[in-house]
Amino acid sequence: MMKTDMKLLIGATVGATLLLSNAQAAQAPVYDLSDAGLAEKLVNLERVVNSRTRNQQRVQEQINGLQTEISEIRGKIEEQNFQIEKILQRQRELLLAFDVQSQQQQEAAKLLKSATLGQNLTSRSANPSVSIESNNSDRPNTSTTQPATSSSRSGNSVSSQNENDAVDYKAAVDLILKQRDTQAAIPALEQFVQNYPQSSFRPNAHYWLGQIFYNERKWQKASTHFKMLYSQFSTSNKVSDATLKLGIIAKNLGDNVKAREYFTVVIENHANTTSAKLAQEQINML
């Protein structure tokens, strides 16, 4: 009995060993490298691998080239942006200079007109005194000397005020055009309007305040300053653009009837101007 069990155990062990050997042989087959077909497959596989490697190298070279081009383009864009900013800065300076000079020329024209009128009045009033002096040569003529002194003092006062308001106006507008600090420009311009109620730069100050609020889409505040130009300074060179902006504000607030009225005023009163052309385009879009 014991011998029979031992034989069975030995037979089972041998069988298991044979099965394990067969399984290992199946997992790791052995090929004959001398087979011509297998060698050809290996050559083809190597050719495919080499081809893919070359393609990857070409793609990498293209990527490197594109990165180099992008870097060059970025450099050119930065350079162009710098040049554009210089041009814009120059335009701001020219705009400010033109703004100030135009107002100074207008003020000079007004002063010249006033002086001419004053001289005419003085010469007319001086004619009767000449005849009086011919009859009373020993009587001093004080009627002509006193007004002349008063006129001289008044002229100096006006000249000083004109210089001060020009300086303060330029400083306020510099905050917009040069420093581009509109928030600081608002109180500066508002203070200018209060300090110089008779200044020839006052309509321009209202225009810039309106423009700042317009850009910030604060329609009511912008409208307040543009209406000052529209109603009180109709001869200002800013009134056409201010009226156009009033129309656009009315349109943005949903009042197309009022907007059309403003646009029509621009076209009728400021024909052949850029503002009139833009007003007509706005009417066409209503």
C-alpha positions in Angstrom: 0.0 0.0 0.0 2.8 2.3 0.9 4.7 1.5 -2.2 1.7 2.3 -4.4 1.3 5.7 -2.8 4.9 6.4 -3.4 4.7 5.6 -7.1 1.7 7.8 -7.5 3.5 10.7 -5.8 6.5 10.3 -8.0 4.3 10.1 -11.1 2.5 13.3 -10.2 5.7 15.1 -9.6 7.2 14.1 -12.9 4.0 15.1 -14.7 4.0 18.5 -13.1 7.6 19.0 -14.0 6.8 18.2 -17.6 3.9 20.6 -17.7 5.9 23.5 -16.2 8.7 22.9 -18.7 6.2 23.1 -21.6 4.7 26.3 -20.3 8.1 28.0 -20.0 9.0 26.9 -23.5 5.8 28.4 -24.8 6.4 31.8 -23.0 10.0 32.2 -24.4 10.1 30.7 -27.9 13.4 30.4 -29.5 13.8 31.5 -33.1 16.2 30.5 -35.7 18.0 33.7 -36.7 19.3 32.0 -39.8 15.7 32.1 -41.3 15.8 34.5 -44.3 12.3 35.7 -43.8 12.9 36.7 -40.2 16.1 38.6 -41.2 14.1 40.5 -43.8 11.5 41.4 -41.2 14.2 42.7 -38.9 15.7 44.8 -41.7 12.3 46.3 -42.5 11.6 47.1 -38.8 15.0 48.8 -38.5 14.2 50.8 -41.6 10.9 51.9 -40.1 12.5 52.9 -36.9 15.2 54.9 -38.6 12.6 56.7 -40.8 10.5 57.7 -37.8 13.6 59.0 -36.1 14.5 61.1 -39.0 11.0 62.4 -39.2 11.1 63.3 -35.6 14.4 65.1 -36.1 12.9 67.1 -39.0 9.8 68.1 -37.0 12.0 69.2 -34.1 14.1 71.3 -36.4 11.0 72.9 -37.8 9.8 73.6 -34.3 13.1 75.2 -33.4 12.9 77.3 -36.6 9.4 78.4 -35.8 10.4 79.4 -32.2 13.3 81.4 -33.6 10.9 83.2 -36.0 8.5 83.9 -33.3 11.2 85.4 -31.1 12.2 87.6 -34.0 8.6 88.7 -34.7 8.2 89.5 -31.0 11.3 91.6 -31.1 10.0 93.5 -34.1 6.6 94.0 -32.5 8.2 95.4 -29.4 10.3 97.8 -31.5 7.2 98.9 -33.5 5.2 99.4 -30.3 8.0 101.6 -29.0 8.0 103.6 -32.2 4.2 103.9 -32.2 4.3 105.1 -28.6 6.9 107.7 -29.5 4.7 108.9 -32.4 1.6 109.0 -30.1 3.5 111.0 -27.5 4.6 113.4 -30.1 1.0 113.8 -31.4 -0.1 114.4 -27.8 2.5 117.1 -27.4 1.5 118.7 -30.8 -2.1 118.5 -29.8 -1.5 120.3 -26.5 0.7 122.9 -28.2 -1.9 123.5 -30.9 -4.7 123.7 -28.2 -2.8 126.2 -26.2 -1.6 128.3 -29.1 -5.0 128.4 -30.8 -6.6 129.8 -27.6 -3.8 132.3 -27.1 -4.2 133.5 -30.7 -7.9 133.9 -30.1 -7.3 135.8 -26.9 -4.7 138.0 -28.7 -7.2 138.7 -31.4 -9.8 139.7 -28.8 -7.2 141.9 -27.0 -6.2 143.6 -30.3 -9.8 144.2 -31.2 -10.4 145.7 -27.8 -7.3 147.8 -28.0 -8.3 149.1 -31.4 -11.7 149.9 -30.2 -10.3 151.7 -27.1 -8.0 153.8 -29.3 -10.8 154.8 -31.5 -12.9 155.8 -28.5 -9.9 157.7 -27.0 -9.2 159.6 -30.2 -12.9 160.6 -30.5 -13.0 161.8 -26.9 -9.7 163.6 -27.4 -10.9 165.8 -30.3 -13.1 168.2 -28.2 -10.4 168.6 -25.7 -8.1 169.9 -28.4 -10.4 172.8 -29.1 -10.7 173.5 -25.4 -6.9 173.6 -25.1 -6.6 176.0 -28.0 -8.9 178.5 -26.1 -7.4 177.7 -22.6 -3.8 176.8 -23.2 -2.9 177.3 -19.5 -5.5 174.8 -18.3 -4.0 171.3 -17.7 -5.5 168.4 -19.6 -6.2 165.7 -17.0 -9.0 164.0 -18.9 -6.6 162.2 -21.3 -3.8 161.3 -18.9 -5.8 159.6 -16.2 -7.6 157.1 -18.6 -4.3 156.2 -20.2 -2.8 155.3 -16.8 -5.9 153.3 -15.9 -5.8 151.5 -19.3 -2.2 150.6 -18.8 -2.8 149.1 -15.4 -5.8 147.2 -16.7 -3.8 145.8 -19.6 -1.0 144.6 -17.4 -3.5 142.9 -15.1 -5.2 141.1 -18.0 -1.9 140.1 -19.5 -0.8 138.6 -16.1 -4.0 136.7 -15.8 -3.7 135.3 -19.3 -0.2 134.0 -18.6 -1.3 132.4 -15.3 -4.4 130.6 -16.8 -2.3 129.4 -19.8 0.2 127.9 -17.4 -2.4 126.2 -15.2 -4.4 125.0 -18.2 -1.3 123.4 -19.8 -0.4 121.7 -16.5 -3.9 120.2 -16.3 -4.0 119.0 -19.9 -0.4 117.6 -19.5 -1.9 115.2 -17.0 -4.1 113.8 -19.8 -1.9 113.9 -22.9 1.6 113.3 -21.4 1.2 111.6 -18.0 -2.1 109.9 -19.1 -3.4 110.3 -15.5 -7.1 111.3 -16.2 -8.1 110.8 -12.6 -5.6 113.5 -11.5 -6.7 115.7 -14.4 -10.3 115.8 -13.3 -9.8 117.9 -10.1 -7.1 120.0 -11.9 -9.5 121.0 -14.7 -12.4 121.5 -12.3 -10.2 123.8 -10.2 -9.1 125.6 -13.3 -12.8 126.3 -14.2 -13.4 127.8 -10.8 -10.2 129.8 -10.6 -10.5 131.3 -14.1 -14.2 131.8 -15.0 -13.4 134.4 -17.7 -10.4 132.4 -19.2 -10.4 131.8 -22.9 -9.3 128.2 -22.0 -12.5 127.6 -20.0 -14.4 126.0 -23.0 -11.5 123.7 -23.6 -11.4 122.7 -20.0 -15.1 121.7 -20.1 -14.4 119.8 -23.3 -11.6 117.7 -21.7 -13.7 117.0 -18.6 -16.5 115.9 -20.9 -14.1 113.7 -22.9 -12.7 112.0 -19.8 -16.2 111.2 -18.5 -17.3 110.1 -22.0 -14.4 107.6 -22.2 -15.4 106.3 -18.8 -19.1 106.0 -20.1 -20.3 108.3 -17.4 -22.9 109.8 -19.7 -24.6 112.3 -17.4 -21.3 113.9 -16.3 -20.0 114.0 -19.8 -23.2 115.5 -21.0 -23.1 118.3 -18.4 -19.7 119.6 -19.7 -20.5 119.1 -23.4 -23.7 121.1 -22.9 -21.7 123.9 -21.5 -19.9 124.2 -24.8 -23.0 123.7 -26.8 -25.0 126.4 -25.0 -22.4 128.9 -23.8 -19.4 128.7 -26.1 -20.9 128.3 -29.5 -17.8 129.9 -31.1 -15.3 127.4 -29.6 -13.5 125.1 -32.0 -14.5 122.2 -29.8 -18.2 122.7 -30.1 -18.7 120.6 -33.2 -17.1 117.5 -31.5 -19.0 118.3 -28.3 -22.3 118.4 -30.1 -21.5 115.1 -31.8 -20.7 113.5 -28.5 -24.0 114.8 -27.1 -25.8 113.0 -29.9 -23.9 109.8 -29.2 -24.7 110.0 -25.5 -28.4 110.5 -26.2 -28.3 107.5 -28.5 -26.6 105.4 -25.8 -29.3 106.5 -23.4 -32.0 105.4 -25.8 -33.2 108.9 -26.9 -32.9 108.6 -30.6 -35.0 111.7 -31.2 -32.7 113.9 -29.3 -29.7 112.2 -30.8 -30.9 113.0 -34.3 -31.4 116.6 -33.3 -27.8 116.9 -32.2 -26.5 115.1 -35.3 -28.5 117.4 -37.5 -27.1 120.5 -35.8 -23.6 119.3 -36.4 -24.3 118.7 -40.1 -26.0 122.1 -40.5 -23.7 124.3 -38.5 -20.4 122.5 -39.1 -20.6 121.3 -42.7 -17.5 119.8 -44.4 -15.9 118.8 -41.1 -15.0 115.4 -39.8 -17.7 115.8 -37.1 -20.3 116.4 -39.7 -19.3 113.3 -41.6 -19.4 111.2 -38.4 -22.8 112.7 -37.5 -24.2 111.7 -40.9 -22.9 108.1 -40.3 -24.7 108.1 -36.9 -27.9 109.2 -38.5 -27.7 106.4 -41.0 -27.4 103.9 -38.1 -30.4 105.2 -36.2 
